[in-house]
């Protein structure tokens, strides 16, 4: 973790917790006072399964899902979520009666595209967007726009951590939110009060993790 003040937010469910570090961190779009570390949750099967078991309740009885679009490297969680939905005799509309797990491709300008071989997993399908976090919303908005552009229907937005309840008219369901953190804040980089106070940045962070400065 980026500093010695790191801690875990635990839940009643085994293997379901959030690793966080208070401090001063810079993302590509903002400055934040907490780093939410979801690295092992995206890579460790036991933690990914616990997240999927928590998220499935939002979609198992009310939402049709044909494809899970996995942002931020959440394919392991997406696979576990698909298994949970399938185990619950979940219904979908595609001919194979299964759920596709798909990761986006990005252009040099960070625009999401899908190759011709992947578009059948989006076009005409009900797509659940899964993200590591929804904070500024830039990546999630791009995903919604891409699904719409390629002829899909956004079935919902799910995340490990989210600061927003909705994105482009779609409800966001998350396991953790700012209520779990004392004083969580995100600022545009040019308006960051920590920078104005001369507080040094602890690390640069993105969906892959952190790099100390």
C-alpha positions as CSV (number, residue, x, y, z in Angstrom):
1,X,0.0,0.0,0.0
2,X,1.2,3.6,-0.6
3,X,1.7,4.5,3.1
4,X,1.7,3.2,6.6
5,X,-1.9,4.4,7.4
6,X,-3.6,1.7,5.3
7,X,-6.5,-0.3,6.8
8,X,-9.3,-2.6,5.9
9,X,-13.0,-2.0,6.0
10,X,-14.6,-5.4,6.9
11,X,-18.1,-6.8,6.4
12,X,-20.0,-9.7,7.8
13,X,-19.2,-11.7,4.7
14,X,-16.0,-13.7,4.7
15,X,-13.4,-12.4,2.2
16,X,-15.4,-9.2,1.5
17,X,-13.6,-6.1,2.6
18,X,-12.0,-3.0,1.2
19,X,-8.4,-1.9,1.5
20,X,-7.9,1.8,1.7
21,X,-5.1,4.3,2.4
22,X,-5.8,7.9,3.5
23,X,-3.5,10.5,1.9
24,X,-3.0,12.6,-1.2
25,X,-3.3,10.8,-4.5
26,X,-3.5,11.8,-8.2
27,X,-5.6,10.1,-10.8
28,X,-5.8,11.1,-14.5
29,X,-8.9,13.1,-13.8
30,X,-8.8,14.2,-10.2
31,X,-7.0,14.3,-6.8
32,X,-8.4,12.1,-4.0
33,X,-7.8,11.8,-0.3
34,X,-8.2,8.0,-0.2
35,X,-6.7,5.3,-2.4
36,X,-9.2,2.5,-2.8
37,X,-7.0,-0.6,-3.5
38,X,-9.0,-3.3,-5.3
39,X,-6.0,-5.0,-6.9
40,X,-6.4,-8.4,-5.1
41,X,-10.2,-8.3,-5.4
42,X,-9.7,-8.3,-9.1
43,X,-7.1,-11.1,-9.0
44,X,-7.9,-13.4,-6.0
45,X,-10.7,-15.9,-6.6
46,X,-12.0,-16.0,-3.0
47,X,-12.4,-12.2,-2.9
48,X,-13.8,-12.0,-6.4
49,X,-16.4,-14.6,-5.5
50,X,-17.4,-12.7,-2.3
51,X,-17.9,-9.6,-4.4
52,X,-20.0,-11.5,-6.9
53,X,-22.1,-13.0,-4.2
54,X,-22.8,-9.6,-2.8
55,X,-23.6,-7.9,-6.2
56,X,-25.8,-10.7,-7.6
57,X,-28.8,-9.8,-5.4
58,X,-29.2,-6.6,-7.3
59,X,-29.7,-8.4,-10.6
60,X,-30.8,-12.0,-10.1
61,X,-34.5,-11.5,-10.2
62,X,-35.2,-8.2,-12.0
63,X,-32.6,-7.8,-14.7
64,X,-31.8,-9.6,-18.0
65,X,-28.1,-9.9,-18.6
66,X,-26.5,-11.3,-21.8
67,X,-23.1,-9.7,-21.5
68,X,-20.9,-8.4,-18.7
69,X,-18.6,-5.6,-19.9
70,X,-15.7,-5.6,-17.5
71,X,-13.9,-2.3,-17.0
72,X,-10.8,-1.7,-14.9
73,X,-9.6,-5.3,-15.3
74,X,-12.6,-6.9,-13.5
75,X,-12.9,-10.0,-15.7
76,X,-12.4,-12.4,-12.8
77,X,-15.2,-10.7,-10.8
78,X,-17.3,-10.6,-13.9
79,X,-16.8,-14.4,-14.5
80,X,-17.8,-15.1,-10.8
81,X,-20.8,-12.8,-11.2
82,X,-21.9,-14.7,-14.4
83,X,-21.5,-18.0,-12.6
84,X,-23.7,-16.7,-9.7
85,X,-26.4,-15.5,-12.1
86,X,-26.3,-18.8,-14.0
87,X,-26.5,-20.7,-10.7
88,X,-29.6,-18.8,-9.9
89,X,-31.3,-20.1,-13.1
90,X,-30.9,-16.6,-14.5
91,X,-32.6,-15.9,-17.8
92,X,-31.1,-14.2,-20.8
93,X,-32.1,-13.6,-24.4
94,X,-29.1,-14.7,-26.4
95,X,-29.3,-17.9,-28.4
96,X,-26.7,-19.8,-26.4
97,X,-28.4,-19.1,-23.0
98,X,-25.1,-18.1,-21.5
99,X,-23.4,-14.9,-20.4
100,X,-20.6,-13.3,-22.3
101,X,-17.6,-11.8,-20.4
102,X,-16.1,-9.0,-22.4
103,X,-13.3,-6.4,-21.8
104,X,-13.2,-3.2,-23.7
105,X,-10.5,-2.0,-26.1
106,X,-9.3,1.6,-25.9
107,X,-8.1,3.9,-28.7
108,X,-5.2,6.3,-28.1
109,X,-7.8,8.9,-27.1
110,X,-9.3,6.6,-24.5
111,X,-12.4,5.9,-26.6
112,X,-13.9,2.4,-26.2
113,X,-14.2,0.3,-29.3
114,X,-15.2,-3.3,-30.1
115,X,-13.8,-5.3,-33.0
116,X,-16.2,-6.9,-35.5
117,X,-15.6,-10.3,-33.9
118,X,-16.8,-8.9,-30.5
119,X,-19.8,-6.7,-31.6
120,X,-22.2,-9.7,-31.6
121,X,-21.7,-9.8,-27.8
122,X,-23.0,-6.2,-27.6
123,X,-25.4,-5.6,-30.5
124,X,-29.0,-6.4,-29.4
125,X,-27.7,-7.7,-26.0
126,X,-28.5,-6.6,-22.4
127,X,-25.1,-5.5,-21.1
128,X,-24.2,-5.1,-17.4
129,X,-21.3,-2.8,-17.0
130,X,-18.9,-3.8,-14.2
131,X,-16.3,-1.4,-12.8
132,X,-13.7,-1.4,-10.1
133,X,-14.8,2.0,-9.1
134,X,-17.2,4.8,-10.2
135,X,-15.9,8.1,-9.0
136,X,-15.4,10.8,-11.6
137,X,-17.5,8.6,-14.0
138,X,-15.4,9.3,-17.1
139,X,-14.7,5.6,-17.8
140,X,-18.3,4.5,-17.0
141,X,-19.8,7.2,-19.2
142,X,-17.6,6.0,-22.1
143,X,-18.7,2.5,-21.5
144,X,-22.4,3.5,-21.6
145,X,-21.8,5.5,-24.8
146,X,-20.0,2.6,-26.4
147,X,-22.8,0.1,-25.6
148,X,-25.4,2.4,-27.0
149,X,-23.3,3.1,-30.1
150,X,-22.8,-0.6,-30.9
151,X,-26.5,-1.3,-30.5
152,X,-26.6,-2.8,-27.0
153,X,-28.8,-2.0,-24.1
154,X,-27.3,-1.1,-20.7
155,X,-28.8,-3.5,-18.2
156,X,-27.1,-1.8,-15.2
157,X,-23.9,-0.6,-13.7
158,X,-22.1,-2.4,-10.9
159,X,-18.9,-1.5,-9.0
160,X,-16.8,-2.4,-6.0
161,X,-16.8,1.2,-4.9
162,X,-18.9,4.1,-6.2
163,X,-19.4,7.7,-5.2
164,X,-22.4,8.1,-7.5
165,X,-25.9,6.5,-7.4
166,X,-26.5,6.9,-11.1
167,X,-24.6,7.5,-14.3
168,X,-26.3,8.7,-17.5
169,X,-29.7,7.7,-16.2
170,X,-28.6,4.2,-15.1
171,X,-28.6,3.2,-11.5
172,X,-25.2,2.3,-10.0
173,X,-25.0,-0.5,-7.5
174,X,-21.8,-0.9,-5.4
175,X,-20.6,-2.9,-2.5
176,X,-18.9,0.1,-0.9
177,X,-19.5,3.8,-1.0
178,X,-18.2,7.0,0.6
179,X,-20.4,6.3,3.7
180,X,-17.8,3.6,4.5
181,X,-15.0,6.2,4.6
182,X,-14.7,9.2,6.9
183,X,-14.5,12.4,4.8
184,X,-13.8,10.8,1.4
185,X,-13.4,13.6,-1.2
186,X,-12.4,14.0,-4.9
187,X,-11.3,17.3,-6.4
188,X,-10.4,18.6,-9.9
189,X,-6.6,18.7,-9.9
190,X,-6.5,22.5,-10.2
191,X,-8.9,22.9,-7.2
192,X,-7.3,20.4,-4.9
193,X,-7.1,21.9,-1.3
194,X,-4.3,19.5,-0.4
195,X,-2.1,20.9,-3.2
196,X,-2.9,24.5,-2.1
197,X,-1.8,23.5,1.4
198,X,1.5,22.2,0.0
199,X,0.7,18.5,0.9
200,X,2.9,16.3,-1.3
201,X,1.3,13.6,-3.5
202,X,1.8,10.1,-2.0
203,X,1.2,8.2,-5.3
204,X,-0.1,8.2,-8.8
205,X,-3.1,5.8,-9.0
206,X,-5.3,4.2,-11.7
207,X,-7.2,1.0,-12.3
208,X,-3.9,-1.0,-12.3
209,X,-2.8,0.2,-8.8
210,X,-0.4,2.9,-7.5
211,X,3.1,4.2,-8.1
212,X,4.7,6.0,-5.2
213,X,6.3,9.4,-5.8
